[in-house]
Structures are given as C-alpha cells and as structure tokens.
Amino acid sequence: LAEYGLNNPKLKLKLLGHDRPPEILFGKDAAMEGRMYVRFQNSKETFLAGQSVKKDIDKKPEEFRDRKLTDLSNAQVRRVVLKTPAGEIELEKKDTHWEILKPLRARADDQKVNDLISRVTSAHIGQFVAEDRGDLRLYGLAEPRGSITLFDQEQKKDQKVEIGESIKVAGREDKGQTLQIGAIPEKETDQIYVRFTPRGSVYTLPKKIEEILNTKPAELRDNHLVRIDTNILDRITMDAPGRTKTVLARRDGNWTIANRSNAPADSGAVRRMIDALQNERVTRFVEDVASNLPKYGLDKPQLQLTFSSFASENTAETKSGEQPFATIAFGKGEGDNVYARLTDEPFVVAVRRGLLDQISPDPVRWQDLSIFKFKPEQIHRVSVTTDKELSLERDKNNQWHWLKGNGAINQTNLQSLLTTLSNL
C-alpha cells in the first residue's frame, strides 16, 4: 500500500447515509497520465481512477458553500422597507405597480424599485471571512448603518438586508433576516465586509451594495403624469369652462363621440392622445401637498380629463354605469409649463404646455375624417357618372369587366384607384 500512497493517505472521502459505501482512500498519482490510485477502506484491492475526482473533492469547505445571498426573486417581493441615515422609505406593490408609502404617498417608478431589489436578490458572496461570534468591530459591523427589508408575496417570512442597527422584532433580535454592511478590507478596496445573520458568518460583497444607502425618495418616484389602464378604459370626458362636455366612448375597439349621438370618432387620434398622456413626464414636482390650488389655477382648471370604465349592468365585481378611475386637472401656465394634478393625489406638478395642444375639448377636433369605411378588396362594383355612366364589376376570379362601357380595362390602374378611395 505504501507504494501506492494508500497506507496513510492524506485525502479520504466518507459518505454518510443509509446504504453508504465504505470510506474511499486516495493515494499517489499513477504513471498513467491523468490517473491515480484509490481503494475502499478494509479492501485489499487497489483501483485506478481519474485525477479529476480528487480535484473535485480536495477543496476548501467554503468552495462548497452557496454564494448566492438569497433565494428570494424580484417577482416574489411585495413590500420593501429601506432604512438609511437620511430616514426610512417604505414601498409596496399593488397589483402590478409599486407605490411609495413613506415618507410620502406617491406612485413609484417600477423599474427603479426593481433595480433596487435586484441589488439584494442578485448579490453573490465574494469571500467567507469568519464566523460572526467574534469581535465585529474588526469588520466595521458592530455599528452598521442602515437596512433593507424584502417581504415576499406571502408576507409570512421576510428577508432583511441590514446596514445598520440590529433589527428588533417583538422584543427579540431577528438574526435570521439581516445583512449588515461594514468596513472596506484594506487589501480589497472593491469589496466590503457584510454580515448575513441567517447564515451566521462575515462575508465580503462587491462594494457597490452600499449604494442602496444613498437612495432618496425622489429618485424612486414615478415621474409619468398619469397611469391609464387601457384594458378598462371605456370613456374619456373633457370638461372646459364655457364649453359643453365632450365624451369619447369606446365601442367594439373603436371610439365614438358619445355626446354627438355616438358619431364615429377618429380612433387613431384618440389613441395618440392616450399614448401622449401615458408617456408624458412631469418637468418638476411643484408641491407635495396641494394646499393652495388658486395659486396654480387648479381651483378652476382650464381643462379637466376624466378616464372611466363603463358597465352596462351590475356584476359581482362592479356596479353598472360609469366608474371614473383617473382625473387630470390642468391649471394656469407659466413659461413653457402648465400646472397639473391628479385629483386623487395630493401633488401639484408641472408639465409641458405643448401637451395641451394634443388635447382639445372641441368635439369637431375628434370627428372621424374618413369618407369611406371599407378596404379595396371589399369593393365589388364601381360606377362613375359624368355626362355618361360607366360601370364595372369584379367577378369570382377577381377580374374586372364592364357592365356599362367598353374597351380594355387596366387592372393595375383600377386597383390603384380603389386603394386611393378606401383611404379617403
């Protein structure tokens, strides 16, 4: 056995569990390239095995540890509490969108919130440094600086990433949910010491993780003027002082002017207006509490838009009739901007004055300008009357022939005429 390095081997593999094999002993490398000697304990037989087996086994314990910080995914997170030296920020996901609950109630930017969450859910441990039972001051972890708490969709268990004081829950320290961020290692300035209490150790993470402490509420706000759920949008009411209300109603995918006996509306123009409103971003947040509406001309707005769903009869979920879900009021202008607010939000914002050019309360502006409502292939007969009448008809083979008139028919020119007529 000494010849094969198996009398006192330096590497042994012991497997645990029911029906486990005997302990495996690894000896010297064999003369055959890529091979080594192995044997089972209490066995007289010696085998040749690939050296790759030894390389896979002969590792430090930390190399077998999971380096992913948490198994929680972005999609599972429903609430976030971020504590920084500047204060506390609380976020909550309602349906498919994020909202800020603290320090003010406002719509949040979904992408920015998801980016914040990803800092934690995508974090990978750089090094396993030490057990966390020792002096945490060595790593700057005795007095961490803040925390981020991620609540999953069931809201039964939470994962806390802490960069500050320890978390207390019902009078006890919650050691299983916290990541604390400490000092920067002297020799690895691109890393930072962290402590993730569920795993009970001190690690390093990329230094960028500490950037979450610089997050400010204003950076997470959604600066879109309004969210319009087009899946439930059925009516748009435009109300301007001194004018009759204009009501646009959706019917079978197209838009009509409801206050003009449901006359056809220019559906393309209506959709462009909706897109413009959805894509419009505020130029600035003027006031977080709209306490002085006359100052901004919002006590008597120059234009008010109301977006509603409509149900013709009662259901288990909704009542019959019109159900407004968003209203935008536009006040007076100042320079290139005009003041605006959503009536269910306490803020005053400024938006481009040019936005109002795309929103007219005049029903004539929304009339359908199309003369014909058909496609070229739907036309089967054409009559032209001047001092005489000419008439053509399309046959089953899609060819045109004279009903009144004579001579050769240029099929290409006729098709071009039909295309022009259908686009009028």
Helices and strands as residue ranges (DSSP letters): G 2-4, E 11-13, E 24-29, E 35-40, E 47-50, H 51-57, G 61-64, G 74-76, E 77-84, E 87-94, E 97-102, E 106-107, H 110-121, E 127-131, G 136-139, E 146-152, E 158-163, E 168-169, E 172-173, E 179-181, E 191-196, E 201-206, G 207-214, H 217-220, E 235-239, E 246-251, E 254-257, G 258-260, E 263-264, H 267-279, E 284-287, G 293-296, E 303-311, E 321-334, E 337-342, E 348-352, G 353-358, G 363-366, G 376-378, E 381-385, E 389-394, E 400-404, H 411-422
